[in-house]
C-alpha cells in the first residue's frame, strides 16, 4: 500500500482498491465476451 501511494501520489484504503479492482475485472470480462462475438463492428 505504501509503495502504491508513493508511486501514484494517491491515498486509497485497501477496501477502495479492492472495489476498484473488482469493478475493473468485471468490466474486462464483459468486454472480452462482447469482443469475442461477431457484432459487425470494426
C-alpha distance matrix in Angstrom:
0.0 3.8 5.5 5.2 6.3 8.8 10.1 10.7 11.4 10.4 8.7 8.3 8.2 7.4 11.2 11.5 9.5 11.7 14.7 14.4 14.0 17.0 19.0 18.6 19.6 22.6 23.7 23.6 25.8 28.2 28.4 29.2 31.8 33.5 33.3 35.1 38.0 41.0 40.7 43.0 40.3 39.6
3.8 0.0 3.8 5.4 5.2 6.3 8.7 10.1 10.0 10.1 8.8 10.0 10.5 10.7 14.4 14.4 12.7 15.3 18.0 17.4 17.3 20.5 22.3 21.6 22.9 25.9 26.8 26.6 29.0 31.4 31.3 32.1 34.9 36.4 36.1 38.0 40.9 43.8 43.4 45.5 42.6 41.8
5.5 3.8 0.0 3.8 5.4 5.1 6.1 8.5 9.6 10.5 10.5 11.7 12.9 12.7 16.3 15.9 13.4 16.0 18.8 17.6 17.0 20.5 22.1 20.9 22.1 25.4 25.9 25.3 27.8 30.4 29.9 30.5 33.5 35.0 34.3 36.1 39.3 42.0 41.7 43.6 40.7 39.6
5.2 5.4 3.8 0.0 3.8 5.5 5.3 6.0 7.8 7.8 8.2 8.9 10.8 10.7 14.0 12.9 10.3 13.2 15.7 14.1 13.8 17.4 18.7 17.4 19.0 22.2 22.5 22.1 24.8 27.1 26.6 27.5 30.5 31.8 31.2 33.3 36.3 38.9 38.5 40.4 37.5 36.5
6.3 5.2 5.4 3.8 0.0 3.8 5.6 5.4 5.1 5.2 5.4 7.7 10.0 11.2 14.3 12.9 11.4 14.8 16.7 15.2 15.8 19.3 20.2 19.4 21.4 24.2 24.4 24.4 27.3 29.3 28.8 30.1 33.0 34.0 33.6 35.9 38.7 41.3 40.6 42.5 39.4 38.5
8.8 6.3 5.1 5.5 3.8 0.0 3.8 5.7 5.4 7.7 8.8 11.4 13.8 14.8 18.0 16.7 14.9 18.2 20.3 18.5 18.9 22.5 23.4 22.1 24.0 27.1 27.0 26.7 29.7 31.8 31.0 32.1 35.2 36.2 35.4 37.7 40.7 43.1 42.4 44.1 41.0 39.7
10.1 8.7 6.1 5.3 5.6 3.8 0.0 3.8 5.9 8.2 10.4 12.4 15.1 15.7 18.7 16.9 14.6 17.8 19.8 17.5 17.4 21.2 21.9 20.1 22.0 25.2 24.8 24.2 27.4 29.4 28.3 29.3 32.5 33.4 32.4 34.8 37.7 40.0 39.4 41.0 37.8 36.3
10.7 10.1 8.5 6.0 5.4 5.7 3.8 0.0 3.8 5.2 8.3 10.2 13.5 14.6 17.0 14.6 12.7 16.2 17.5 15.0 15.6 19.3 19.5 17.9 20.3 23.2 22.5 22.4 25.7 27.3 26.3 27.7 30.8 31.4 30.7 33.3 36.0 38.3 37.3 38.9 35.6 34.4
11.4 10.0 9.6 7.8 5.1 5.4 5.9 3.8 0.0 3.8 6.7 9.8 13.2 15.1 17.5 15.2 14.1 17.8 18.9 16.8 18.0 21.6 21.6 20.5 23.1 25.7 25.2 25.4 28.7 30.1 29.3 30.9 33.9 34.4 33.9 36.6 39.2 41.4 40.3 41.9 38.5 37.4
10.4 10.1 10.5 7.8 5.2 7.7 8.2 5.2 3.8 0.0 3.8 6.4 10.0 12.3 14.2 11.7 11.0 14.8 15.6 13.7 15.4 18.7 18.6 18.0 20.8 23.1 22.7 23.4 26.5 27.8 27.3 29.1 31.9 32.4 32.3 35.0 37.4 39.8 38.6 40.4 37.1 36.4
8.7 8.8 10.5 8.2 5.4 8.8 10.4 8.3 6.7 3.8 0.0 3.8 6.8 9.6 11.7 9.7 9.8 13.4 14.4 13.4 15.2 18.1 18.5 18.6 21.0 23.2 23.4 24.3 27.1 28.5 28.5 30.3 32.8 33.6 33.8 36.2 38.7 41.3 40.1 42.2 39.2 38.7
8.3 10.0 11.7 8.9 7.7 11.4 12.4 10.2 9.8 6.4 3.8 0.0 3.8 6.5 8.0 6.0 6.4 9.9 10.7 10.2 12.1 14.7 15.3 15.8 18.1 20.1 20.6 21.8 24.2 25.7 26.1 27.8 30.1 31.1 31.6 33.9 36.2 39.0 37.9 40.3 37.4 37.2
8.2 10.5 12.9 10.8 10.0 13.8 15.1 13.5 13.2 10.0 6.8 3.8 0.0 3.8 5.3 5.2 6.4 8.7 10.0 10.8 12.4 14.3 15.6 16.7 18.4 20.2 21.4 22.6 24.6 26.3 27.1 28.7 30.6 32.0 32.7 34.8 37.1 40.1 39.2 41.8 39.1 39.1
7.4 10.7 12.7 10.7 11.2 14.8 15.7 14.6 15.1 12.3 9.6 6.5 3.8 0.0 3.8 5.5 5.2 6.2 8.7 10.0 10.5 12.2 14.3 15.4 16.4 18.4 20.1 20.9 22.6 24.6 25.7 26.8 28.7 30.5 31.2 32.9 35.3 38.5 38.0 40.7 38.2 38.3
11.2 14.4 16.3 14.0 14.3 18.0 18.7 17.0 17.5 14.2 11.7 8.0 5.3 3.8 0.0 3.8 5.5 5.1 6.2 8.7 9.8 10.5 12.3 14.2 15.2 16.6 18.5 19.9 21.2 22.9 24.4 25.8 27.3 28.9 30.1 31.7 33.9 37.2 36.4 39.3 37.0 37.4
11.5 14.4 15.9 12.9 12.9 16.7 16.9 14.6 15.2 11.7 9.7 6.0 5.2 5.5 3.8 0.0 3.8 5.5 5.1 6.2 8.6 9.9 10.7 12.3 14.2 15.5 16.7 18.3 20.2 21.5 22.6 24.4 26.1 27.3 28.3 30.4 32.5 35.5 34.5 37.2 34.6 34.9
9.5 12.7 13.4 10.3 11.4 14.9 14.6 12.7 14.1 11.0 9.8 6.4 6.4 5.2 5.5 3.8 0.0 3.8 5.5 5.1 6.0 8.5 9.9 10.5 12.1 14.2 15.4 16.3 18.4 20.2 20.9 22.3 24.4 25.8 26.4 28.4 30.8 33.8 33.1 35.7 33.2 33.2
11.7 15.3 16.0 13.2 14.8 18.2 17.8 16.2 17.8 14.8 13.4 9.9 8.7 6.2 5.1 5.5 3.8 0.0 3.8 5.5 5.0 6.0 8.5 9.8 10.4 12.2 14.2 15.2 16.5 18.5 19.8 20.9 22.6 24.5 25.4 26.9 29.3 32.6 32.1 35.0 32.7 33.0
14.7 18.0 18.8 15.7 16.7 20.3 19.8 17.5 18.9 15.6 14.4 10.7 10.0 8.7 6.2 5.1 5.5 3.8 0.0 3.8 5.5 5.2 6.2 8.6 9.9 10.7 12.4 14.2 15.6 16.9 18.4 20.1 21.4 22.9 24.2 26.0 28.0 31.2 30.3 33.2 31.0 31.6
14.4 17.4 17.6 14.1 15.2 18.5 17.5 15.0 16.8 13.7 13.4 10.2 10.8 10.0 8.7 6.2 5.1 5.5 3.8 0.0 3.8 5.5 5.2 6.1 8.6 10.0 10.6 12.2 14.4 15.6 16.4 18.3 20.1 21.2 22.1 24.3 26.4 29.4 28.4 31.1 28.6 28.8
14.0 17.3 17.0 13.8 15.8 18.9 17.4 15.6 18.0 15.4 15.2 12.1 12.4 10.5 9.8 8.6 6.0 5.0 5.5 3.8 0.0 3.8 5.5 5.1 6.1 8.6 9.9 10.4 12.4 14.4 15.2 16.4 18.4 20.1 20.7 22.4 24.9 28.0 27.5 30.3 28.0 28.1
17.0 20.5 20.5 17.4 19.3 22.5 21.2 19.3 21.6 18.7 18.1 14.7 14.3 12.2 10.5 9.9 8.5 6.0 5.2 5.5 3.8 0.0 3.8 5.5 5.1 6.2 8.7 9.9 10.7 12.6 14.3 15.4 16.8 18.7 19.9 21.3 23.5 26.8 26.4 29.4 27.5 28.0
19.0 22.3 22.1 18.7 20.2 23.4 21.9 19.5 21.6 18.6 18.5 15.3 15.6 14.3 12.3 10.7 9.9 8.5 6.2 5.2 5.5 3.8 0.0 3.8 5.4 5.1 6.3 8.6 10.1 10.8 12.4 14.4 15.6 16.8 18.2 20.2 22.0 25.1 24.1 27.1 24.9 25.7
18.6 21.6 20.9 17.4 19.4 22.1 20.1 17.9 20.5 18.0 18.6 15.8 16.7 15.4 14.2 12.3 10.5 9.8 8.6 6.1 5.1 5.5 3.8 0.0 3.8 5.4 5.1 6.1 8.7 10.0 10.4 12.2 14.3 15.4 16.1 18.2 20.4 23.4 22.6 25.3 23.0 23.3
19.6 22.9 22.1 19.0 21.4 24.0 22.0 20.3 23.1 20.8 21.0 18.1 18.4 16.4 15.2 14.2 12.1 10.4 9.9 8.6 6.1 5.1 5.4 3.8 0.0 3.8 5.5 5.1 6.3 8.8 9.9 10.6 12.4 14.4 15.1 16.6 19.0 22.3 22.1 25.1 23.2 23.5
22.6 25.9 25.4 22.2 24.2 27.1 25.2 23.2 25.7 23.1 23.2 20.1 20.2 18.4 16.6 15.5 14.2 12.2 10.7 10.0 8.6 6.2 5.1 5.4 3.8 0.0 3.8 5.4 5.3 6.4 8.7 10.1 10.8 12.6 14.2 15.7 17.5 20.8 20.4 23.6 21.9 22.9
23.7 26.8 25.9 22.5 24.4 27.0 24.8 22.5 25.2 22.7 23.4 20.6 21.4 20.1 18.5 16.7 15.4 14.2 12.4 10.6 9.9 8.7 6.3 5.1 5.5 3.8 0.0 3.8 5.5 5.2 6.1 8.6 9.9 10.6 12.0 14.2 15.9 18.9 18.0 20.9 18.8 19.7
23.6 26.6 25.3 22.1 24.4 26.7 24.2 22.4 25.4 23.4 24.3 21.8 22.6 20.9 19.9 18.3 16.3 15.2 14.2 12.2 10.4 9.9 8.6 6.1 5.1 5.4 3.8 0.0 3.8 5.5 5.0 6.1 8.5 9.9 10.2 12.2 14.6 17.6 17.4 20.1 18.1 18.5
25.8 29.0 27.8 24.8 27.3 29.7 27.4 25.7 28.7 26.5 27.1 24.2 24.6 22.6 21.2 20.2 18.4 16.5 15.6 14.4 12.4 10.7 10.1 8.7 6.3 5.3 5.5 3.8 0.0 3.8 5.5 5.2 6.2 8.7 9.8 10.7 12.9 16.4 16.6 19.8 18.5 19.3
28.2 31.4 30.4 27.1 29.3 31.8 29.4 27.3 30.1 27.8 28.5 25.7 26.3 24.6 22.9 21.5 20.2 18.5 16.9 15.6 14.4 12.6 10.8 10.0 8.8 6.4 5.2 5.5 3.8 0.0 3.8 5.5 5.1 6.2 8.5 10.0 11.2 14.5 14.0 17.3 16.0 17.4
28.4 31.3 29.9 26.6 28.8 31.0 28.3 26.3 29.3 27.3 28.5 26.1 27.1 25.7 24.4 22.6 20.9 19.8 18.4 16.4 15.2 14.3 12.4 10.4 9.9 8.7 6.1 5.0 5.5 3.8 0.0 3.8 5.4 5.2 5.9 8.5 10.2 13.0 12.4 15.2 13.4 14.2
29.2 32.1 30.5 27.5 30.1 32.1 29.3 27.7 30.9 29.1 30.3 27.8 28.7 26.8 25.8 24.4 22.3 20.9 20.1 18.3 16.4 15.4 14.4 12.2 10.6 10.1 8.6 6.1 5.2 5.5 3.8 0.0 3.8 5.5 5.0 6.1 8.9 12.1 12.6 15.5 14.2 14.7
31.8 34.9 33.5 30.5 33.0 35.2 32.5 30.8 33.9 31.9 32.8 30.1 30.6 28.7 27.3 26.1 24.4 22.6 21.4 20.1 18.4 16.8 15.6 14.3 12.4 10.8 9.9 8.5 6.2 5.1 5.4 3.8 0.0 3.8 5.5 5.3 6.9 10.5 11.1 14.5 14.1 15.4
33.5 36.4 35.0 31.8 34.0 36.2 33.4 31.4 34.4 32.4 33.6 31.1 32.0 30.5 28.9 27.3 25.8 24.5 22.9 21.2 20.1 18.7 16.8 15.4 14.4 12.6 10.6 9.9 8.7 6.2 5.2 5.5 3.8 0.0 3.8 5.4 5.5 8.3 7.9 11.3 10.6 12.3
33.3 36.1 34.3 31.2 33.6 35.4 32.4 30.7 33.9 32.3 33.8 31.6 32.7 31.2 30.1 28.3 26.4 25.4 24.2 22.1 20.7 19.9 18.2 16.1 15.1 14.2 12.0 10.2 9.8 8.5 5.9 5.0 5.5 3.8 0.0 3.8 5.5 7.7 8.0 10.6 9.4 10.1
35.1 38.0 36.1 33.3 35.9 37.7 34.8 33.3 36.6 35.0 36.2 33.9 34.8 32.9 31.7 30.4 28.4 26.9 26.0 24.3 22.4 21.3 20.2 18.2 16.6 15.7 14.2 12.2 10.7 10.0 8.5 6.1 5.3 5.4 3.8 0.0 3.8 6.8 8.7 11.4 11.5 12.3
38.0 40.9 39.3 36.3 38.7 40.7 37.7 36.0 39.2 37.4 38.7 36.2 37.1 35.3 33.9 32.5 30.8 29.3 28.0 26.4 24.9 23.5 22.0 20.4 19.0 17.5 15.9 14.6 12.9 11.2 10.2 8.9 6.9 5.5 5.5 3.8 0.0 3.8 5.8 8.9 9.9 11.7
41.0 43.8 42.0 38.9 41.3 43.1 40.0 38.3 41.4 39.8 41.3 39.0 40.1 38.5 37.2 35.5 33.8 32.6 31.2 29.4 28.0 26.8 25.1 23.4 22.3 20.8 18.9 17.6 16.4 14.5 13.0 12.1 10.5 8.3 7.7 6.8 3.8 0.0 3.8 5.8 7.9 9.8
40.7 43.4 41.7 38.5 40.6 42.4 39.4 37.3 40.3 38.6 40.1 37.9 39.2 38.0 36.4 34.5 33.1 32.1 30.3 28.4 27.5 26.4 24.1 22.6 22.1 20.4 18.0 17.4 16.6 14.0 12.4 12.6 11.1 7.9 8.0 8.7 5.8 3.8 0.0 3.8 5.3 8.4
43.0 45.5 43.6 40.4 42.5 44.1 41.0 38.9 41.9 40.4 42.2 40.3 41.8 40.7 39.3 37.2 35.7 35.0 33.2 31.1 30.3 29.4 27.1 25.3 25.1 23.6 20.9 20.1 19.8 17.3 15.2 15.5 14.5 11.3 10.6 11.4 8.9 5.8 3.8 0.0 3.8 6.6
40.3 42.6 40.7 37.5 39.4 41.0 37.8 35.6 38.5 37.1 39.2 37.4 39.1 38.2 37.0 34.6 33.2 32.7 31.0 28.6 28.0 27.5 24.9 23.0 23.2 21.9 18.8 18.1 18.5 16.0 13.4 14.2 14.1 10.6 9.4 11.5 9.9 7.9 5.3 3.8 0.0 3.8
39.6 41.8 39.6 36.5 38.5 39.7 36.3 34.4 37.4 36.4 38.7 37.2 39.1 38.3 37.4 34.9 33.2 33.0 31.6 28.8 28.1 28.0 25.7 23.3 23.5 22.9 19.7 18.5 19.3 17.4 14.2 14.7 15.4 12.3 10.1 12.3 11.7 9.8 8.4 6.6 3.8 0.0
